[in-house]
Amino acid sequence: MTPGDLTRASKFLSLVLRHRPELLGLDLGLEGWVDVQALLDALRAHGRRLTRAELEEVVRTNAKKRFLLSSDGRRIRASQGHSVKIDLGYEPVPPPPLLFHGTAERTLDAIRRDGLLKMNRHHVHLSADEAVAREVGARHGRPVVLRVDAETMHRDGHVFFVSDNGVWLTDAVPTIYLAGFEA
């Protein structure tokens, strides 16, 4: 597969495994898993051919590690970012003292007013790596990296999870825990 093919396949898999499984007539299990062969068959039936080897290449080469194959290789799911109802089964864990959230400059007024909200996803996504947060923010315009006082949030009773690909998740980040609004 060319790099462009990999990107297109990854984006379509993200759409299906995170938001719209019905596009291929699939049902995600309670924890977001779908049978690999059922996925490949559904892709083929909808004119999107992908071999098992190509699927594994998409999973292996995805820079953000958005997908996870089960230990037996028979099932696949998105690591986080779902807008469909699922339970990824992540256990609460104490976060590092500081986490980061990348956003576009145009969203700052709403974030100053409301904090970070999960919107149509299951959680707010945070990063332990400032550079990764900057990359995320750059996808949506001029990037701004907000600093999240995760240590104080956790001490104040907010719950954190970490996904299989290292993305930190929480329900919301009130403004009192945010800094770095300068663009």
ChimeraX commands (.cxc) that place a marker at each C-alpha (Angstrom):
marker #1 position 0.00,0.00,0.00 radius 0.5
marker #1 position 1.18,3.51,-0.72 radius 0.5
marker #1 position 1.31,6.04,2.14 radius 0.5
marker #1 position -1.79,7.67,0.68 radius 0.5
marker #1 position -3.62,4.33,0.61 radius 0.5
marker #1 position -2.67,3.74,4.25 radius 0.5
marker #1 position -3.96,7.16,5.25 radius 0.5
marker #1 position -7.25,6.71,3.39 radius 0.5
marker #1 position -7.77,3.24,4.89 radius 0.5
marker #1 position -6.94,4.52,8.38 radius 0.5
marker #1 position -9.37,7.43,8.09 radius 0.5
marker #1 position -12.16,5.19,6.87 radius 0.5
marker #1 position -11.49,2.64,9.63 radius 0.5
marker #1 position -11.56,5.47,12.18 radius 0.5
marker #1 position -14.93,6.56,10.86 radius 0.5
marker #1 position -16.36,3.04,10.99 radius 0.5
marker #1 position -14.78,1.83,14.25 radius 0.5
marker #1 position -15.30,5.07,16.18 radius 0.5
marker #1 position -18.42,6.70,14.83 radius 0.5
marker #1 position -20.39,4.99,12.06 radius 0.5
marker #1 position -20.21,1.16,12.08 radius 0.5
marker #1 position -23.59,1.12,10.37 radius 0.5
marker #1 position -21.90,2.36,7.16 radius 0.5
marker #1 position -20.72,-1.22,6.72 radius 0.5
marker #1 position -23.64,-2.87,8.48 radius 0.5
marker #1 position -21.49,-3.69,11.52 radius 0.5
marker #1 position -22.32,-3.71,15.21 radius 0.5
marker #1 position -19.52,-2.96,17.62 radius 0.5
marker #1 position -19.50,-5.16,20.68 radius 0.5
marker #1 position -19.96,-3.64,24.13 radius 0.5
marker #1 position -16.22,-2.93,24.32 radius 0.5
marker #1 position -15.97,-1.71,20.71 radius 0.5
marker #1 position -14.60,-4.92,19.21 radius 0.5
marker #1 position -15.57,-6.22,15.79 radius 0.5
marker #1 position -14.55,-9.50,14.20 radius 0.5
marker #1 position -11.69,-8.89,11.74 radius 0.5
marker #1 position -13.10,-11.23,9.10 radius 0.5
marker #1 position -16.55,-9.63,9.42 radius 0.5
marker #1 position -14.91,-6.21,8.92 radius 0.5
marker #1 position -12.96,-7.37,5.86 radius 0.5
marker #1 position -16.08,-9.01,4.38 radius 0.5
marker #1 position -18.14,-5.86,5.02 radius 0.5
marker #1 position -15.47,-3.66,3.42 radius 0.5
marker #1 position -15.40,-5.91,0.36 radius 0.5
marker #1 position -19.23,-5.96,0.14 radius 0.5
marker #1 position -19.18,-2.14,0.12 radius 0.5
marker #1 position -16.52,-1.86,-2.58 radius 0.5
marker #1 position -13.57,-1.16,-0.26 radius 0.5
marker #1 position -11.16,-4.03,-0.65 radius 0.5
marker #1 position -8.63,-4.49,2.12 radius 0.5
marker #1 position -6.68,-7.67,2.75 radius 0.5
marker #1 position -5.82,-9.01,6.17 radius 0.5
marker #1 position -2.16,-8.07,5.58 radius 0.5
marker #1 position -3.14,-4.52,4.57 radius 0.5
marker #1 position -5.35,-4.17,7.64 radius 0.5
marker #1 position -2.46,-5.30,9.84 radius 0.5
marker #1 position -0.21,-2.78,8.07 radius 0.5
marker #1 position -2.71,0.02,8.81 radius 0.5
marker #1 position -2.80,-1.00,12.48 radius 0.5
marker #1 position 0.99,-1.36,12.72 radius 0.5
marker #1 position 1.92,1.85,10.90 radius 0.5
marker #1 position -0.71,4.23,12.30 radius 0.5
marker #1 position 1.37,6.92,14.00 radius 0.5
marker #1 position -1.27,7.55,16.65 radius 0.5
marker #1 position -1.88,3.83,17.29 radius 0.5
marker #1 position -5.61,4.39,16.83 radius 0.5
marker #1 position -6.41,0.71,16.42 radius 0.5
marker #1 position -5.86,-2.39,18.50 radius 0.5
marker #1 position -5.98,-6.01,17.45 radius 0.5
marker #1 position -6.99,-8.49,20.14 radius 0.5
marker #1 position -4.24,-10.77,21.46 radius 0.5
marker #1 position -5.51,-13.61,19.25 radius 0.5
marker #1 position -5.72,-11.29,16.22 radius 0.5
marker #1 position -9.37,-12.13,15.58 radius 0.5
marker #1 position -10.91,-8.81,16.65 radius 0.5
marker #1 position -10.13,-5.13,16.12 radius 0.5
marker #1 position -11.26,-1.91,17.76 radius 0.5
marker #1 position -10.41,1.77,17.93 radius 0.5
marker #1 position -8.37,2.65,21.02 radius 0.5
marker #1 position -10.46,5.72,21.92 radius 0.5
marker #1 position -12.38,8.60,20.37 radius 0.5
marker #1 position -15.73,6.88,19.97 radius 0.5
marker #1 position -18.97,8.75,19.57 radius 0.5
marker #1 position -20.99,5.50,19.64 radius 0.5
marker #1 position -21.92,3.95,22.96 radius 0.5
marker #1 position -19.27,1.48,24.08 radius 0.5
marker #1 position -17.27,0.70,27.22 radius 0.5
marker #1 position -13.57,0.28,26.52 radius 0.5
marker #1 position -13.06,-1.26,29.94 radius 0.5
marker #1 position -10.25,1.07,30.97 radius 0.5
marker #1 position -9.56,1.21,34.70 radius 0.5
marker #1 position -9.02,4.57,36.46 radius 0.5
marker #1 position -5.36,5.47,36.95 radius 0.5
marker #1 position -3.61,8.42,38.57 radius 0.5
marker #1 position -2.41,10.83,35.88 radius 0.5
marker #1 position 0.98,12.51,35.64 radius 0.5
marker #1 position 1.04,15.95,37.27 radius 0.5
marker #1 position 0.74,17.80,33.97 radius 0.5
marker #1 position -1.12,16.87,30.79 radius 0.5
marker #1 position -1.66,18.81,27.57 radius 0.5
marker #1 position -4.53,19.48,25.20 radius 0.5
marker #1 position -3.98,20.75,21.67 radius 0.5
marker #1 position -6.66,22.90,20.15 radius 0.5
marker #1 position -7.09,25.60,17.54 radius 0.5
marker #1 position -6.87,29.25,18.49 radius 0.5
marker #1 position -10.48,29.83,17.33 radius 0.5
marker #1 position -11.83,27.54,20.11 radius 0.5
marker #1 position -10.25,29.45,23.00 radius 0.5
marker #1 position -13.25,31.66,23.86 radius 0.5
marker #1 position -15.51,28.63,24.31 radius 0.5
marker #1 position -12.86,26.79,26.33 radius 0.5
marker #1 position -12.28,29.84,28.57 radius 0.5
marker #1 position -16.02,29.93,29.20 radius 0.5
marker #1 position -16.83,26.20,29.52 radius 0.5
marker #1 position -13.54,24.34,30.01 radius 0.5
marker #1 position -12.74,21.27,27.93 radius 0.5
marker #1 position -15.87,19.26,27.17 radius 0.5
marker #1 position -16.09,15.83,25.59 radius 0.5
marker #1 position -18.68,17.07,23.10 radius 0.5
marker #1 position -19.89,14.04,21.09 radius 0.5
marker #1 position -17.10,11.74,22.30 radius 0.5
marker #1 position -16.87,9.61,25.41 radius 0.5
marker #1 position -14.01,11.63,26.93 radius 0.5
marker #1 position -11.78,14.66,26.60 radius 0.5
marker #1 position -8.45,13.60,25.06 radius 0.5
marker #1 position -5.21,14.71,26.69 radius 0.5
marker #1 position -1.56,14.00,26.04 radius 0.5
marker #1 position 1.44,13.56,28.31 radius 0.5
marker #1 position 3.55,14.96,25.44 radius 0.5
marker #1 position 3.33,18.66,24.59 radius 0.5
marker #1 position 4.57,18.11,21.03 radius 0.5
marker #1 position 1.80,15.58,20.35 radius 0.5
marker #1 position -0.79,18.04,21.69 radius 0.5
marker #1 position 0.60,20.72,19.36 radius 0.5
marker #1 position 0.23,18.36,16.38 radius 0.5
marker #1 position -3.38,17.64,17.36 radius 0.5
marker #1 position -4.15,21.36,17.64 radius 0.5
marker #1 position -2.53,22.06,14.28 radius 0.5
marker #1 position -5.06,19.79,12.52 radius 0.5
marker #1 position -7.76,22.37,13.23 radius 0.5
marker #1 position -6.00,25.69,12.60 radius 0.5
marker #1 position -3.37,27.71,14.42 radius 0.5
marker #1 position -2.46,25.47,17.37 radius 0.5
marker #1 position -2.59,26.36,21.03 radius 0.5
marker #1 position -1.42,23.92,23.69 radius 0.5
marker #1 position -3.29,24.13,26.99 radius 0.5
marker #1 position -1.69,22.83,30.16 radius 0.5
marker #1 position -3.92,20.72,32.40 radius 0.5
marker #1 position -3.19,20.54,36.13 radius 0.5
marker #1 position -4.04,16.83,36.21 radius 0.5
marker #1 position -2.50,16.29,39.63 radius 0.5
marker #1 position -4.89,18.78,41.28 radius 0.5
marker #1 position -7.83,17.54,39.21 radius 0.5
marker #1 position -7.17,13.99,40.38 radius 0.5
marker #1 position -6.75,15.11,43.98 radius 0.5
marker #1 position -10.10,16.94,43.64 radius 0.5
marker #1 position -11.82,13.71,42.59 radius 0.5
marker #1 position -11.69,13.76,38.79 radius 0.5
marker #1 position -11.14,10.35,37.23 radius 0.5
marker #1 position -8.55,9.63,34.53 radius 0.5
marker #1 position -8.01,6.70,32.20 radius 0.5
marker #1 position -5.23,5.98,29.75 radius 0.5
marker #1 position -6.01,4.27,26.44 radius 0.5
marker #1 position -4.00,1.49,24.86 radius 0.5
marker #1 position -2.23,4.06,22.69 radius 0.5
marker #1 position -1.30,6.38,25.56 radius 0.5
marker #1 position -4.05,8.99,25.20 radius 0.5
marker #1 position -5.24,10.26,28.57 radius 0.5
marker #1 position -9.01,10.45,28.98 radius 0.5
marker #1 position -11.29,12.27,31.41 radius 0.5
marker #1 position -14.91,13.43,31.38 radius 0.5
marker #1 position -14.22,17.18,31.35 radius 0.5
marker #1 position -11.58,19.71,32.37 radius 0.5
marker #1 position -13.03,22.73,34.19 radius 0.5
marker #1 position -11.31,26.02,33.44 radius 0.5
marker #1 position -9.74,26.26,36.91 radius 0.5
marker #1 position -7.37,23.44,35.92 radius 0.5
marker #1 position -6.31,25.02,32.59 radius 0.5
marker #1 position -3.44,27.34,31.69 radius 0.5
marker #1 position -1.78,28.43,28.48 radius 0.5
marker #1 position -4.57,30.31,26.75 radius 0.5
marker #1 position -2.12,32.62,25.04 radius 0.5
marker #1 position -1.85,31.78,21.36 radius 0.5
marker link #1:1,2 radius 0.2
marker link #1:2,3 radius 0.2
marker link #1:3,4 radius 0.2
marker link #1:4,5 radius 0.2
marker link #1:5,6 radius 0.2
marker link #1:6,7 radius 0.2
marker link #1:7,8 radius 0.2
marker link #1:8,9 radius 0.2
marker link #1:9,10 radius 0.2
marker link #1:10,11 radius 0.2
marker link #1:11,12 radius 0.2
marker link #1:12,13 radius 0.2
marker link #1:13,14 radius 0.2
marker link #1:14,15 radius 0.2
marker link #1:15,16 radius 0.2
marker link #1:16,17 radius 0.2
marker link #1:17,18 radius 0.2
marker link #1:18,19 radius 0.2
marker link #1:19,20 radius 0.2
marker link #1:20,21 radius 0.2
marker link #1:21,22 radius 0.2
marker link #1:22,23 radius 0.2
marker link #1:23,24 radius 0.2
marker link #1:24,25 radius 0.2
marker link #1:25,26 radius 0.2
marker link #1:26,27 radius 0.2
marker link #1:27,28 radius 0.2
marker link #1:28,29 radius 0.2
marker link #1:29,30 radius 0.2
marker link #1:30,31 radius 0.2
marker link #1:31,32 radius 0.2
marker link #1:32,33 radius 0.2
marker link #1:33,34 radius 0.2
marker link #1:34,35 radius 0.2
marker link #1:35,36 radius 0.2
marker link #1:36,37 radius 0.2
marker link #1:37,38 radius 0.2
marker link #1:38,39 radius 0.2
marker link #1:39,40 radius 0.2
marker link #1:40,41 radius 0.2
marker link #1:41,42 radius 0.2
marker link #1:42,43 radius 0.2
marker link #1:43,44 radius 0.2
marker link #1:44,45 radius 0.2
marker link #1:45,46 radius 0.2
marker link #1:46,47 radius 0.2
marker link #1:47,48 radius 0.2
marker link #1:48,49 radius 0.2
marker link #1:49,50 radius 0.2
marker link #1:50,51 radius 0.2
marker link #1:51,52 radius 0.2
marker link #1:52,53 radius 0.2
marker link #1:53,54 radius 0.2
marker link #1:54,55 radius 0.2
marker link #1:55,56 radius 0.2
marker link #1:56,57 radius 0.2
marker link #1:57,58 radius 0.2
marker link #1:58,59 radius 0.2
marker link #1:59,60 radius 0.2
marker link #1:60,61 radius 0.2
marker link #1:61,62 radius 0.2
marker link #1:62,63 radius 0.2
marker link #1:63,64 radius 0.2
marker link #1:64,65 radius 0.2
marker link #1:65,66 radius 0.2
marker link #1:66,67 radius 0.2
marker link #1:67,68 radius 0.2
marker link #1:68,69 radius 0.2
marker link #1:69,70 radius 0.2
marker link #1:70,71 radius 0.2
marker link #1:71,72 radius 0.2
marker link #1:72,73 radius 0.2
marker link #1:73,74 radius 0.2
marker link #1:74,75 radius 0.2
marker link #1:75,76 radius 0.2
marker link #1:76,77 radius 0.2
marker link #1:77,78 radius 0.2
marker link #1:78,79 radius 0.2
marker link #1:79,80 radius 0.2
marker link #1:80,81 radius 0.2
marker link #1:81,82 radius 0.2
marker link #1:82,83 radius 0.2
marker link #1:83,84 radius 0.2
marker link #1:84,85 radius 0.2
marker link #1:85,86 radius 0.2
marker link #1:86,87 radius 0.2
marker link #1:87,88 radius 0.2
marker link #1:88,89 radius 0.2
marker link #1:89,90 radius 0.2
marker link #1:90,91 radius 0.2
marker link #1:91,92 radius 0.2
marker link #1:92,93 radius 0.2
marker link #1:93,94 radius 0.2
marker link #1:94,95 radius 0.2
marker link #1:95,96 radius 0.2
marker link #1:96,97 radius 0.2
marker link #1:97,98 radius 0.2
marker link #1:98,99 radius 0.2
marker link #1:99,100 radius 0.2
marker link #1:100,101 radius 0.2
marker link #1:101,102 radius 0.2
marker link #1:102,103 radius 0.2
marker link #1:103,104 radius 0.2
marker link #1:104,105 radius 0.2
marker link #1:105,106 radius 0.2
marker link #1:106,107 radius 0.2
marker link #1:107,108 radius 0.2
marker link #1:108,109 radius 0.2
marker link #1:109,110 radius 0.2
marker link #1:110,111 radius 0.2
marker link #1:111,112 radius 0.2
marker link #1:112,113 radius 0.2
marker link #1:113,114 radius 0.2
marker link #1:114,115 radius 0.2
marker link #1:115,116 radius 0.2
marker link #1:116,117 radius 0.2
marker link #1:117,118 radius 0.2
marker link #1:118,119 radius 0.2
marker link #1:119,120 radius 0.2
marker link #1:120,121 radius 0.2
marker link #1:121,122 radius 0.2
marker link #1:122,123 radius 0.2
marker link #1:123,124 radius 0.2
marker link #1:124,125 radius 0.2
marker link #1:125,126 radius 0.2
marker link #1:126,127 radius 0.2
marker link #1:127,128 radius 0.2
marker link #1:128,129 radius 0.2
marker link #1:129,130 radius 0.2
marker link #1:130,131 radius 0.2
marker link #1:131,132 radius 0.2
marker link #1:132,133 radius 0.2
marker link #1:133,134 radius 0.2
marker link #1:134,135 radius 0.2
marker link #1:135,136 radius 0.2
marker link #1:136,137 radius 0.2
marker link #1:137,138 radius 0.2
marker link #1:138,139 radius 0.2
marker link #1:139,140 radius 0.2
marker link #1:140,141 radius 0.2
marker link #1:141,142 radius 0.2
marker link #1:142,143 radius 0.2
marker link #1:143,144 radius 0.2
marker link #1:144,145 radius 0.2
marker link #1:145,146 radius 0.2
marker link #1:146,147 radius 0.2
marker link #1:147,148 radius 0.2
marker link #1:148,149 radius 0.2
marker link #1:149,150 radius 0.2
marker link #1:150,151 radius 0.2
marker link #1:151,152 radius 0.2
marker link #1:152,153 radius 0.2
marker link #1:153,154 radius 0.2
marker link #1:154,155 radius 0.2
marker link #1:155,156 radius 0.2
marker link #1:156,157 radius 0.2
marker link #1:157,158 radius 0.2
marker link #1:158,159 radius 0.2
marker link #1:159,160 radius 0.2
marker link #1:160,161 radius 0.2
marker link #1:161,162 radius 0.2
marker link #1:162,163 radius 0.2
marker link #1:163,164 radius 0.2
marker link #1:164,165 radius 0.2
marker link #1:165,166 radius 0.2
marker link #1:166,167 radius 0.2
marker link #1:167,168 radius 0.2
marker link #1:168,169 radius 0.2
marker link #1:169,170 radius 0.2
marker link #1:170,171 radius 0.2
marker link #1:171,172 radius 0.2
marker link #1:172,173 radius 0.2
marker link #1:173,174 radius 0.2
marker link #1:174,175 radius 0.2
marker link #1:175,176 radius 0.2
marker link #1:176,177 radius 0.2
marker link #1:177,178 radius 0.2
marker link #1:178,179 radius 0.2
marker link #1:179,180 radius 0.2
marker link #1:180,181 radius 0.2
marker link #1:181,182 radius 0.2
marker link #1:182,183 radius 0.2
view
